[in-house]
Amino acid sequence: MKSILSLIPVLFLMSCGTDPGYTSFDDGQDTSVLSLPVQPYNYSNIQLPAYFNTNDGGPLPSAVTGIDNTPQDNPITDDGATLGRVLFYDRNLSLNRSTACASCHRPEAAFADSSPFSSGLYGGKTKRNSISLINSRFYKRGRFFYDERASSLEAQVLMPMLDHTEMDMTADLVLQRVREQDYYRDLFVKAFGSGTVSSERIASALSQFIRSIVSFKSKYDEGRAQVSRMVDPFPNFSVQENRGKELFLKSYADGGVSCYACHTTEGFVAPPMGMGNNGLDALSVNDLGAYGFYGNESLKGAFKIPTLRNVVHSAPYMHDGRFRTLRQVIEFYNNGVQPHPNLSPLLKGADGLPRRLNLSENDIQALIAFLYTLNDTSLQSDPRWLDPFINQHL
């Protein structure tokens, strides 16, 4: 049986027109086979467009320079991210071997989940919607989860494995499971110089893989490369898409709706100020947000702001997945923001009350059209970020 299984990756890759220069492993526990390229993919030298690294002169920073949270002692390497990719998709790292990190962060869903709350290994639901992992490296504060309780990505990646609802492992059992799989020894040697398995190395490799998931191949990027500034009309955009971009980027005072103030830079990520209360509710009752971790009254109902890259695929929206469509999100910001005591000043009018945008139907449609230009299909098709196990269904 093992000799037959060893042929599956090559046959599969040949049928897809992919170079069958792959190494394969069968762990002897199920029919899943690990298939990796003989030469690792490029994760360490991904070339971002020039405009990612140079501010365009607007009132707010456009470059991602200075907000990369990659620590000096854990730079992305090709072999490290390859190991991280395997760990990310490996169901052996849950107690009943049914669930992986990728079960709740799927490429086709913008590395988020299409359910309001994700299902753990026993069918139980998570407390919050799974946040997109795209552009995770571009956040200066470097904290993770919606309440930012994890001080770094390295601290965050192991927590779901140890959570009873999600993967229900212990730290020791995680190490045991990794050591049991024959394919990991060579991966650890290549990534770290020895086959020693430790929690720190697992966290480092997973973090390298996640930080490598960056988006810069959308219709927006095609247009951005042809102009000097974000606010310039993009030649590849329709009139409607350019109108949506104008509304998104400009401040309220300048005739826009200030979306860019909270989804900033070319990565469309959270600003350095961090978490905010966006007025989903007048009072925080069911979920206290960052207050639950920090105990600071001003953080009741405050949550981390996700990237908008591939937002068309990351529905449902908000920390509790209450909105199913982008239209519902825009209609909420248009006339539905609630007067929470901690409401972000960016969402208040001069009278201190929630601002009402009163957008026309045409402008609502224009904003939606612009958000669709941020769709980057390469993240759903590039093998660097896809499941390396054949015959595994997450």
C-alpha positions as a LaTeX table, in Angstrom:
\begin{tabular}{lrrr}
\hline
Residue & $x$ (\AA) & $y$ (\AA) & $z$ (\AA) \\
\hline
Met1 & 0.00 & 0.00 & 0.00 \\
Lys2 & 2.78 & 2.42 & 0.85 \\
Ser3 & 4.38 & 2.03 & $-2.57$ \\
Ile4 & 1.06 & 2.80 & $-4.27$ \\
Leu5 & 0.47 & 5.84 & $-2.10$ \\
Ser6 & 3.92 & 7.18 & $-2.88$ \\
Leu7 & 2.83 & 7.57 & $-6.50$ \\
Ile8 & $-0.24$ & 9.65 & $-5.75$ \\
Pro9 & 1.49 & 13.06 & $-5.53$ \\
Val10 & 3.31 & 12.59 & $-8.84$ \\
Leu11 & 0.20 & 11.36 & $-10.65$ \\
Phe12 & $-1.85$ & 14.18 & $-9.19$ \\
Leu13 & 0.68 & 16.84 & $-10.12$ \\
Met14 & 1.14 & 15.48 & $-13.63$ \\
Ser15 & $-2.62$ & 15.58 & $-14.17$ \\
Cys16 & $-2.55$ & 19.27 & $-13.14$ \\
Gly17 & 0.31 & 20.07 & $-15.50$ \\
Thr18 & 2.73 & 20.72 & $-12.62$ \\
Asp19 & 6.38 & 19.74 & $-12.59$ \\
Pro20 & 6.51 & 16.40 & $-10.71$ \\
Gly21 & 9.86 & 17.23 & $-9.09$ \\
Tyr22 & 8.48 & 16.49 & $-5.64$ \\
Thr23 & 9.41 & 14.49 & $-2.57$ \\
Ser24 & 6.62 & 12.50 & $-0.93$ \\
Phe25 & 6.02 & 10.97 & 2.48 \\
Asp26 & 3.42 & 8.60 & 3.86 \\
Asp27 & 3.12 & 8.70 & 7.66 \\
Gly28 & 1.37 & 5.32 & 7.77 \\
Gln29 & $-1.62$ & 6.65 & 9.72 \\
Asp30 & $-4.07$ & 7.56 & 6.96 \\
Thr31 & $-4.22$ & 8.08 & 3.21 \\
Ser32 & $-2.90$ & 11.65 & 3.35 \\
Val33 & 0.44 & 12.06 & 1.63 \\
Leu34 & 2.72 & 15.04 & 1.98 \\
Ser35 & 3.93 & 16.43 & $-1.34$ \\
Leu36 & 6.59 & 19.15 & $-1.42$ \\
Pro37 & 8.88 & 20.50 & $-4.14$ \\
Val38 & 12.47 & 19.26 & $-4.07$ \\
Gln39 & 13.61 & 22.88 & $-4.08$ \\
Pro40 & 11.58 & 24.97 & $-1.63$ \\
Tyr41 & 9.33 & 27.71 & $-2.92$ \\
Asn42 & 10.40 & 31.32 & $-2.61$ \\
Tyr43 & 9.02 & 32.75 & 0.62 \\
Ser44 & 12.00 & 34.81 & 1.77 \\
Asn45 & 12.43 & 37.08 & $-1.22$ \\
Ile46 & 8.92 & 38.03 & $-2.30$ \\
Gln47 & 9.30 & 41.28 & $-4.22$ \\
Leu48 & 6.67 & 43.82 & $-3.26$ \\
Pro49 & 5.82 & 46.54 & $-5.78$ \\
Ala50 & 7.81 & 49.76 & $-5.37$ \\
Tyr51 & 4.75 & 51.71 & $-4.24$ \\
Phe52 & 4.48 & 49.47 & $-1.16$ \\
Asn53 & 7.72 & 50.98 & 0.12 \\
Thr54 & 7.38 & 54.68 & $-0.77$ \\
Asn55 & 4.83 & 57.10 & 0.65 \\
Asp56 & 2.94 & 58.88 & $-2.09$ \\
Gly57 & 2.75 & 62.27 & $-0.40$ \\
Gly58 & $-0.83$ & 62.00 & 0.83 \\
Pro59 & $-1.96$ & 63.06 & 4.33 \\
Leu60 & $-1.70$ & 59.49 & 5.63 \\
Pro61 & 1.13 & 56.98 & 5.09 \\
Ser62 & 0.71 & 54.76 & 2.07 \\
Ala63 & 3.91 & 52.70 & 2.41 \\
Val64 & 4.18 & 49.65 & 4.65 \\
Thr65 & 7.68 & 50.75 & 5.64 \\
Gly66 & 8.09 & 50.62 & 9.40 \\
Ile67 & 5.03 & 48.50 & 10.17 \\
Asp68 & 6.44 & 45.03 & 9.44 \\
Asn69 & 6.27 & 43.05 & 12.71 \\
Thr70 & 8.76 & 40.35 & 11.66 \\
Pro71 & 11.18 & 39.98 & 14.60 \\
Gln72 & 14.91 & 40.09 & 13.94 \\
Asp73 & 15.35 & 36.62 & 15.43 \\
Asn74 & 12.72 & 35.01 & 13.17 \\
Pro75 & 13.14 & 36.22 & 9.59 \\
Ile76 & 11.23 & 34.40 & 6.86 \\
Thr77 & 13.31 & 31.67 & 5.21 \\
Asp78 & 12.27 & 29.34 & 2.40 \\
Asp79 & 12.79 & 26.21 & 4.50 \\
Gly80 & 11.27 & 27.72 & 7.63 \\
Ala81 & 8.10 & 28.77 & 5.83 \\
Thr82 & 7.92 & 25.36 & 4.11 \\
Leu83 & 7.92 & 23.70 & 7.52 \\
Gly84 & 5.33 & 26.22 & 8.65 \\
Arg85 & 3.12 & 25.39 & 5.68 \\
Val86 & 3.13 & 21.70 & 6.60 \\
Leu87 & 2.36 & 22.47 & 10.25 \\
Phe88 & $-0.43$ & 24.84 & 9.19 \\
Tyr89 & $-2.24$ & 22.14 & 7.23 \\
Asp90 & $-1.42$ & 19.10 & 9.39 \\
Arg91 & $-4.51$ & 17.59 & 11.04 \\
Asn92 & $-2.32$ & 15.43 & 13.28 \\
Leu93 & $-1.92$ & 18.50 & 15.47 \\
Ser94 & $-5.46$ & 18.19 & 16.82 \\
Leu95 & $-6.41$ & 15.58 & 19.39 \\
Asn96 & $-8.60$ & 13.46 & 17.10 \\
Arg97 & $-6.57$ & 14.34 & 13.98 \\
Ser98 & $-9.53$ & 16.06 & 12.31 \\
Thr99 & $-8.60$ & 19.74 & 12.46 \\
Ala100 & $-5.69$ & 21.92 & 11.36 \\
Cys101 & $-4.95$ & 25.63 & 11.53 \\
Ala102 & $-6.16$ & 25.79 & 7.93 \\
Ser103 & $-9.55$ & 24.40 & 8.90 \\
Cys104 & $-10.47$ & 27.87 & 10.18 \\
His105 & $-8.18$ & 29.89 & 7.90 \\
Arg106 & $-8.79$ & 28.67 & 4.36 \\
Pro107 & $-7.19$ & 30.16 & 1.23 \\
Glu108 & $-10.49$ & 30.32 & $-0.64$ \\
Ala109 & $-11.95$ & 32.35 & 2.24 \\
Ala110 & $-9.08$ & 34.87 & 2.36 \\
Phe111 & $-7.43$ & 32.73 & 5.04 \\
Ala112 & $-10.49$ & 33.32 & 7.21 \\
Asp113 & $-13.67$ & 31.23 & 7.53 \\
Ser114 & $-16.99$ & 31.41 & 5.73 \\
Ser115 & $-18.97$ & 30.67 & 8.91 \\
Pro116 & $-19.69$ & 33.31 & 11.56 \\
Phe117 & $-18.01$ & 31.07 & 14.11 \\
Ser118 & $-15.62$ & 28.27 & 13.21 \\
Ser119 & $-16.16$ & 24.64 & 14.19 \\
Gly120 & $-13.58$ & 22.96 & 16.38 \\
Leu121 & $-12.63$ & 19.32 & 16.42 \\
Tyr122 & $-15.76$ & 18.26 & 18.36 \\
Gly123 & $-18.13$ & 20.54 & 16.46 \\
Gly124 & $-18.12$ & 23.25 & 19.10 \\
Lys125 & $-18.04$ & 26.86 & 17.93 \\
Thr126 & $-15.34$ & 29.44 & 18.48 \\
Lys127 & $-16.12$ & 32.63 & 20.36 \\
Arg128 & $-15.40$ & 34.89 & 17.41 \\
Asn129 & $-15.20$ & 34.87 & 13.64 \\
Ser130 & $-11.83$ & 33.78 & 12.24 \\
Ile131 & $-9.85$ & 36.84 & 11.20 \\
Ser132 & $-8.06$ & 36.90 & 7.84 \\
Leu133 & $-4.34$ & 36.10 & 8.00 \\
Ile134 & $-3.48$ & 38.03 & 4.84 \\
Asn135 & $-0.90$ & 40.78 & 5.40 \\
Ser136 & $-0.51$ & 39.78 & 9.05 \\
Arg137 & 3.08 & 41.02 & 8.99 \\
Phe138 & 2.02 & 44.59 & 8.23 \\
Tyr139 & 0.83 & 45.68 & 11.67 \\
Lys140 & 3.24 & 47.67 & 13.76 \\
Arg141 & 1.74 & 46.69 & 17.12 \\
Gly142 & 2.38 & 43.05 & 16.22 \\
Arg143 & $-0.43$ & 41.78 & 18.46 \\
Phe144 & $-2.95$ & 39.12 & 17.40 \\
Phe145 & $-6.52$ & 37.93 & 17.90 \\
Tyr146 & $-9.46$ & 40.33 & 17.79 \\
Asp147 & $-8.75$ & 41.36 & 21.40 \\
Glu148 & $-4.98$ & 41.42 & 20.80 \\
Arg149 & $-4.32$ & 39.14 & 23.75 \\
Ala150 & $-1.37$ & 37.54 & 21.95 \\
Ser151 & 1.74 & 39.72 & 22.19 \\
Ser152 & 3.13 & 38.45 & 18.88 \\
Leu153 & 2.38 & 36.08 & 16.03 \\
Glu154 & 4.86 & 33.64 & 17.58 \\
Ala155 & 2.76 & 33.67 & 20.76 \\
Gln156 & $-0.53$ & 33.39 & 18.88 \\
Val157 & 0.06 & 30.40 & 16.61 \\
Leu158 & 0.20 & 27.78 & 19.37 \\
Met159 & $-2.87$ & 28.99 & 21.27 \\
Pro160 & $-5.50$ & 27.40 & 18.98 \\
Met161 & $-3.76$ & 24.03 & 19.35 \\
Leu162 & $-4.10$ & 24.25 & 23.13 \\
Asp163 & $-7.69$ & 25.49 & 23.06 \\
His164 & $-10.24$ & 22.81 & 24.09 \\
Thr165 & $-12.81$ & 23.90 & 21.50 \\
Glu166 & $-10.42$ & 24.27 & 18.59 \\
Met167 & $-7.76$ & 21.52 & 18.65 \\
Asp168 & $-7.65$ & 20.34 & 22.31 \\
Met169 & $-3.96$ & 19.51 & 22.55 \\
Thr170 & $-1.36$ & 19.98 & 25.27 \\
Ala171 & 2.07 & 21.43 & 24.58 \\
Asp172 & 3.70 & 18.07 & 25.21 \\
Leu173 & 1.25 & 16.25 & 22.95 \\
Val174 & 1.91 & 18.70 & 20.13 \\
Leu175 & 5.61 & 17.89 & 20.36 \\
Gln176 & 4.87 & 14.16 & 20.48 \\
Arg177 & 2.65 & 14.31 & 17.40 \\
Val178 & 5.25 & 16.22 & 15.42 \\
Arg179 & 7.99 & 13.79 & 16.41 \\
Glu180 & 5.79 & 10.86 & 15.36 \\
Gln181 & 5.54 & 12.03 & 11.75 \\
Asp182 & 8.52 & 10.81 & 9.72 \\
Tyr183 & 8.45 & 13.79 & 7.37 \\
Tyr184 & 9.15 & 16.39 & 10.04 \\
Arg185 & 12.73 & 15.46 & 10.90 \\
Asp186 & 14.12 & 16.46 & 7.51 \\
Leu187 & 11.98 & 19.60 & 7.49 \\
Phe188 & 13.31 & 20.68 & 10.89 \\
Val189 & 16.89 & 19.98 & 9.85 \\
Lys190 & 16.50 & 22.16 & 6.76 \\
Ala191 & 14.72 & 24.93 & 8.65 \\
Phe192 & 16.82 & 25.04 & 11.81 \\
Gly193 & 19.95 & 22.98 & 11.25 \\
Ser194 & 18.92 & 20.02 & 13.43 \\
Gly195 & 15.97 & 17.71 & 13.91 \\
Thr196 & 15.23 & 18.97 & 17.41 \\
Val197 & 11.51 & 19.64 & 17.82 \\
Ser198 & 10.46 & 22.36 & 20.25 \\
Ser199 & 7.46 & 24.61 & 20.80 \\
Glu200 & 9.61 & 27.61 & 19.95 \\
Arg201 & 10.61 & 26.15 & 16.59 \\
Ile202 & 7.05 & 25.17 & 15.75 \\
Ala203 & 5.88 & 28.70 & 16.55 \\
Ser204 & 8.72 & 30.24 & 14.54 \\
Ala205 & 7.99 & 28.15 & 11.43 \\
Leu206 & 4.23 & 28.75 & 11.55 \\
Ser207 & 4.85 & 32.49 & 11.94 \\
Gln208 & 7.20 & 32.54 & 8.98 \\
Phe209 & 4.59 & 30.87 & 6.78 \\
Ile210 & 1.79 & 33.20 & 7.87 \\
Arg211 & 3.91 & 36.33 & 7.44 \\
Ser212 & 4.70 & 35.24 & 3.89 \\
Ile213 & 1.01 & 35.50 & 2.92 \\
Val214 & 0.97 & 38.95 & 1.35 \\
Ser215 & $-1.36$ & 40.35 & $-1.29$ \\
Phe216 & $-0.25$ & 42.59 & $-4.17$ \\
Lys217 & $-1.68$ & 41.04 & $-7.34$ \\
Ser218 & $-5.19$ & 42.46 & $-7.55$ \\
Lys219 & $-6.88$ & 44.71 & $-10.09$ \\
Tyr220 & $-6.15$ & 47.53 & $-7.67$ \\
Asp221 & $-2.43$ & 46.75 & $-7.89$ \\
Glu222 & $-2.51$ & 46.68 & $-11.68$ \\
Gly223 & $-3.91$ & 50.20 & $-11.63$ \\
Arg224 & $-1.76$ & 51.46 & $-8.78$ \\
Ala225 & 1.41 & 50.56 & $-10.68$ \\
Gln226 & 0.37 & 52.96 & $-13.46$ \\
Val227 & $-0.04$ & 56.12 & $-11.36$ \\
Ser228 & 2.01 & 58.19 & $-8.94$ \\
Arg229 & $-0.50$ & 58.47 & $-6.11$ \\
Met230 & $-3.30$ & 56.38 & $-4.70$ \\
Val231 & $-5.78$ & 59.22 & $-5.25$ \\
Asp232 & $-5.03$ & 59.49 & $-8.98$ \\
Pro233 & $-7.67$ & 57.91 & $-11.25$ \\
Phe234 & $-6.59$ & 54.41 & $-12.22$ \\
Pro235 & $-6.59$ & 53.88 & $-16.00$ \\
Asn236 & $-7.78$ & 50.26 & $-15.64$ \\
Phe237 & $-10.72$ & 51.19 & $-13.39$ \\
Ser238 & $-14.25$ & 51.92 & $-14.48$ \\
Val239 & $-15.79$ & 55.28 & $-13.59$ \\
Gln240 & $-17.67$ & 53.52 & $-10.81$ \\
Glu241 & $-14.52$ & 51.87 & $-9.38$ \\
Asn242 & $-12.62$ & 55.15 & $-9.41$ \\
Arg243 & $-15.53$ & 56.85 & $-7.65$ \\
Gly244 & $-15.50$ & 54.14 & $-5.01$ \\
Lys245 & $-11.75$ & 54.55 & $-4.54$ \\
Glu246 & $-12.17$ & 58.31 & $-4.17$ \\
Leu247 & $-14.83$ & 57.85 & $-1.49$ \\
Phe248 & $-12.73$ & 55.25 & 0.30 \\
Leu249 & $-9.50$ & 57.27 & 0.37 \\
Lys250 & $-10.69$ & 60.81 & 1.01 \\
Ser251 & $-11.52$ & 62.13 & 4.44 \\
Tyr252 & $-15.06$ & 63.11 & 5.33 \\
Ala253 & $-14.03$ & 66.77 & 5.25 \\
Asp254 & $-12.74$ & 66.34 & 1.70 \\
Gly255 & $-15.90$ & 64.68 & 0.42 \\
Gly256 & $-15.02$ & 61.07 & 1.11 \\
Val257 & $-16.04$ & 58.64 & 3.84 \\
Ser258 & $-12.62$ & 58.12 & 5.53 \\
Cys259 & $-12.43$ & 54.32 & 5.19 \\
Tyr260 & $-8.69$ & 54.66 & 4.63 \\
Ala261 & $-8.15$ & 56.06 & 8.12 \\
Cys262 & $-8.85$ & 52.59 & 9.58 \\
His263 & $-7.73$ & 50.42 & 6.65 \\
Thr264 & $-4.50$ & 52.12 & 5.78 \\
Thr265 & $-1.37$ & 51.79 & 3.61 \\
Glu266 & $-1.13$ & 49.74 & 0.43 \\
Gly267 & $-1.78$ & 46.69 & 2.61 \\
Phe268 & $-5.17$ & 48.10 & 3.68 \\
Val269 & $-4.37$ & 47.10 & 7.25 \\
Ala270 & $-5.07$ & 48.47 & 10.72 \\
Pro271 & $-3.28$ & 51.70 & 11.65 \\
Pro272 & $-0.68$ & 51.76 & 14.44 \\
Met273 & $-3.27$ & 53.09 & 16.91 \\
Gly274 & $-4.62$ & 49.55 & 17.03 \\
Met275 & $-8.01$ & 48.40 & 18.18 \\
Gly276 & $-11.15$ & 50.49 & 17.89 \\
Asn277 & $-14.83$ & 50.50 & 18.73 \\
Asn278 & $-16.85$ & 50.89 & 15.54 \\
Gly279 & $-20.28$ & 51.26 & 17.13 \\
Leu280 & $-21.71$ & 47.87 & 16.31 \\
Asp281 & $-23.75$ & 48.11 & 19.51 \\
Ala282 & $-24.76$ & 50.94 & 21.81 \\
Leu283 & $-23.44$ & 48.92 & 24.76 \\
Ser284 & $-21.09$ & 45.96 & 24.94 \\
Val285 & $-22.93$ & 43.01 & 26.46 \\
Asn286 & $-22.27$ & 39.74 & 24.64 \\
Asp287 & $-18.60$ & 40.39 & 23.86 \\
Leu288 & $-16.54$ & 42.96 & 25.73 \\
Gly289 & $-13.73$ & 42.89 & 23.18 \\
Ala290 & $-10.26$ & 43.93 & 24.30 \\
Tyr291 & $-11.60$ & 44.88 & 27.73 \\
Gly292 & $-11.84$ & 41.16 & 28.49 \\
Phe293 & $-8.05$ & 40.92 & 28.25 \\
Tyr294 & $-6.80$ & 44.38 & 29.22 \\
Gly295 & $-9.44$ & 45.34 & 31.79 \\
Asn296 & $-9.42$ & 48.91 & 30.50 \\
Glu297 & $-12.88$ & 50.52 & 30.38 \\
Ser298 & $-11.95$ & 52.47 & 27.28 \\
Leu299 & $-11.47$ & 49.17 & 25.42 \\
Lys300 & $-14.95$ & 47.78 & 25.95 \\
Gly301 & $-16.24$ & 46.83 & 22.52 \\
Ala302 & $-12.87$ & 47.49 & 20.88 \\
Phe303 & $-11.52$ & 44.97 & 18.39 \\
Lys304 & $-8.57$ & 44.60 & 16.05 \\
Ile305 & $-9.18$ & 45.88 & 12.52 \\
Pro306 & $-8.66$ & 43.26 & 9.75 \\
Thr307 & $-7.14$ & 43.85 & 6.34 \\
Leu308 & $-9.45$ & 44.53 & 3.40 \\
Arg309 & $-7.30$ & 42.60 & 0.93 \\
Asn310 & $-9.49$ & 39.82 & $-0.51$ \\
Val311 & $-12.37$ & 41.12 & 1.60 \\
Val312 & $-14.86$ & 39.84 & $-0.99$ \\
His313 & $-13.92$ & 36.31 & 0.09 \\
Ser314 & $-13.74$ & 36.81 & 3.86 \\
Ala315 & $-17.48$ & 37.06 & 4.58 \\
Pro316 & $-19.16$ & 37.08 & 7.04 \\
Tyr317 & $-17.90$ & 40.32 & 8.51 \\
Met318 & $-17.12$ & 41.75 & 11.96 \\
His319 & $-15.82$ & 39.84 & 14.97 \\
Asp320 & $-19.17$ & 38.08 & 15.35 \\
Gly321 & $-19.89$ & 37.57 & 11.66 \\
Arg322 & $-23.15$ & 39.49 & 11.88 \\
Phe323 & $-22.97$ & 40.89 & 8.34 \\
Arg324 & $-23.15$ & 38.47 & 5.43 \\
Thr325 & $-22.47$ & 40.92 & 2.62 \\
Leu326 & $-20.34$ & 43.96 & 1.86 \\
Arg327 & $-23.51$ & 45.91 & 1.20 \\
Gln328 & $-24.67$ & 45.26 & 4.76 \\
Val329 & $-21.32$ & 46.50 & 6.05 \\
Ile330 & $-21.51$ & 49.72 & 4.04 \\
Glu331 & $-25.14$ & 50.30 & 5.02 \\
Phe332 & $-24.10$ & 49.93 & 8.65 \\
Tyr333 & $-21.39$ & 52.59 & 8.33 \\
Asn334 & $-23.76$ & 54.70 & 6.25 \\
Asn335 & $-26.53$ & 55.07 & 8.82 \\
Gly336 & $-26.24$ & 52.35 & 11.47 \\
Val337 & $-23.28$ & 53.19 & 13.73 \\
Gln338 & $-24.41$ & 53.14 & 17.38 \\
Pro339 & $-23.47$ & 55.72 & 20.09 \\
His340 & $-21.26$ & 53.42 & 22.17 \\
Pro341 & $-19.43$ & 55.32 & 24.96 \\
Asn342 & $-16.10$ & 54.17 & 23.44 \\
Leu343 & $-16.99$ & 54.87 & 19.82 \\
Ser344 & $-13.92$ & 55.77 & 17.76 \\
Pro345 & $-13.59$ & 59.54 & 17.18 \\
Leu346 & $-13.15$ & 58.72 & 13.49 \\
Leu347 & $-16.81$ & 57.71 & 13.37 \\
Lys348 & $-18.20$ & 60.75 & 15.20 \\
Gly349 & $-19.53$ & 63.95 & 13.76 \\
Ala350 & $-18.83$ & 67.44 & 15.08 \\
Asp351 & $-21.66$ & 67.00 & 17.59 \\
Gly352 & $-20.01$ & 63.92 & 19.10 \\
Leu353 & $-22.74$ & 61.60 & 17.80 \\
Pro354 & $-22.24$ & 58.78 & 15.26 \\
Arg355 & $-21.70$ & 60.27 & 11.83 \\
Arg356 & $-24.37$ & 59.55 & 9.23 \\
Leu357 & $-22.88$ & 59.38 & 5.75 \\
Asn358 & $-26.19$ & 59.36 & 3.89 \\
Leu359 & $-24.60$ & 57.83 & 0.82 \\
Ser360 & $-26.58$ & 57.62 & $-2.38$ \\
Glu361 & $-27.32$ & 54.25 & $-3.92$ \\
Asn362 & $-24.77$ & 55.01 & $-6.65$ \\
Asp363 & $-22.06$ & 55.70 & $-4.09$ \\
Ile364 & $-22.87$ & 52.53 & $-2.14$ \\
Gln365 & $-22.48$ & 50.56 & $-5.35$ \\
Ala366 & $-19.25$ & 52.42 & $-6.13$ \\
Leu367 & $-17.71$ & 51.51 & $-2.77$ \\
Ile368 & $-18.63$ & 47.86 & $-3.29$ \\
Ala369 & $-17.13$ & 47.94 & $-6.77$ \\
Phe370 & $-13.88$ & 49.35 & $-5.40$ \\
Leu371 & $-13.64$ & 46.69 & $-2.67$ \\
Tyr372 & $-13.92$ & 44.05 & $-5.38$ \\
Thr373 & $-10.78$ & 45.46 & $-7.01$ \\
Leu374 & $-8.83$ & 44.31 & $-3.91$ \\
Asn375 & $-9.50$ & 40.69 & $-4.83$ \\
Asp376 & $-6.20$ & 38.80 & $-5.31$ \\
Thr377 & $-6.90$ & 35.38 & $-6.79$ \\
Ser378 & $-3.23$ & 34.38 & $-6.65$ \\
Leu379 & $-3.60$ & 33.63 & $-2.94$ \\
Gln380 & $-6.15$ & 30.96 & $-3.84$ \\
Ser381 & $-4.06$ & 29.33 & $-6.55$ \\
Asp382 & $-0.36$ & 29.79 & $-5.74$ \\
Pro383 & 0.87 & 26.41 & $-4.43$ \\
Arg384 & 3.11 & 28.14 & $-1.88$ \\
Trp385 & 0.09 & 28.74 & 0.31 \\
Leu386 & $-2.06$ & 25.72 & $-0.46$ \\
Asp387 & $-2.50$ & 22.37 & 1.28 \\
Pro388 & 0.61 & 20.19 & 0.73 \\
Phe389 & $-1.22$ & 17.01 & 1.74 \\
Ile390 & $-2.86$ & 14.94 & $-0.97$ \\
Asn391 & $-6.21$ & 13.27 & $-0.17$ \\
Gln392 & $-6.71$ & 15.41 & 2.91 \\
His393 & $-10.03$ & 17.24 & 3.27 \\
Leu394 & $-10.12$ & 20.13 & 5.73 \\
\hline
\end{tabular}
